[in-house]
Amino acid sequence: MVNYALKITADLDNLTDLQPQGGCDDPEFSYLFKLKCGRCGEVSQKETCVSLHETVPLPVGKGTTHLIQKCKFCGRDGTVTMVPGHGRPLTQEASQSRKFSTLMLFDCRGYEPVGFVFIGGWKAVSLEGTRFDHIDLSGGEFAEYCEKGEVPVMISNVQASFVALLK
């Protein structure tokens, strides 16, 4: 069994603390990505959506997971369970150092997450303390003006990757 850490980075100009609108463990935030089957290697054609507030019962045993999906090619079932409590906002310092920040951990059985898709629902704070809410990163960037600091603010070059963490 493998956990995958979703890590992001971006160029933050006069901004810090880029994260989902309600924080890294926001139950309303939707994570969109494709899934690669662990048996046959087939990658899903459409993105899969998972969020903390949507759970389904496991088919065997007790407990819940956030997603159960069958591979359309080989028919194997796989699950994706989100593991909250490991996410941190992307800071100005990490951005300048080109470091990645972990947003969420996914316990994947039978699948590997690939190709995270940035959508709306993000927030950041200017270096002067002005909050920018409901940022849409689906176009790959965000630009605004901070009146308090009298400077432009911008998010660009957004990147994401999934890193396998063996248990």
C-alpha positions, -999 to +999 in steps of 0.1 A: +000+000+000+013+034-010+004+069+001+008+097-025+015+133-014+000+160-036+027+187-038+024+221-054+046+250-063+041+283-081+057+317-086+041+339-059+047+376-064+039+397-033+017+368-020+021+340+005+001+311+020-015+297-012-039+270-002-075+258-008-102+283+003-110+266+036-074+255+043-055+224+033-081+201+050-111+220+035-139+194+033-156+213+005-125+216-017-125+192-047-093+175-059-093+167-096-068+142-111-066+112-133-060+077-121-036+051-134-045+015-128-020-005-108-027-037-127-028-027-164-014+008-164-044+023-181-049+060-173-085+072-169-098+094-197-116+118-174-105+134-142-117+119-110-131+143-083-125+135-046-133+156-015-132+150+022-170+155+027-179+127+002-174+092+015-187+057+004-187+025+024-160-001+017-174-031-002-158-055+023-154-049+060-161-018+080-151+017+072-154+043+044-133+056+016-136+087-006-136+069-039-142+034-053-136+031-090-134+002-115-108+003-142-126+004-175-099-017-192-092-046-168-122-043-145-101-041-112-115-021-084-094+005-066-099+030-038-087+064-029-088+076+007-078+111+017-056+114+047-061+149+062-036+167+086-005+167+064-011+197+043+007+231+045+001+263+025+027+273-001+047+302+014+066+330-003+098+315+010+091+280-005+080+296-038+112+316-040+133+285-033+113+265-059+102+241-032+070+222-033+044+222-005+023+192+004-014+199+002-030+165+008-021+128+013-040+101-006-040+064+004-044+047-029-051+010-034-051-003-069-045+031-084-019+058-087-030+095-090-016+114-119-022+148-136-036+171-109-059+198-123-059+233-108-095+247-105-111+275-085-114+277-048-080+289-036-069+317-013-037+336-006-025+366+015-005+396+003+028+403+020+009+434+035-019+412+049-046+416+023-066+384+018-074+372-017-103+347-017-119+325-043-089+325-066-094+305-098-062+288-110-078+269-139-061+293-163-027+287-147-024+322-132-039+349-111-032+387-111-047+414-089-036+446-072-030+450-035-042+485-026-028+483+010+007+476-002+003+495-035+018+466-054+006+441-080+002+405-068+004+374-091+004+337-091+020+320-121+038+289-132+016+266-111+028+231-109+017+199-091+031+164-087+022+133-068+051+118-048+049+082-036+055+077+001+060+040+010+045+031+044 
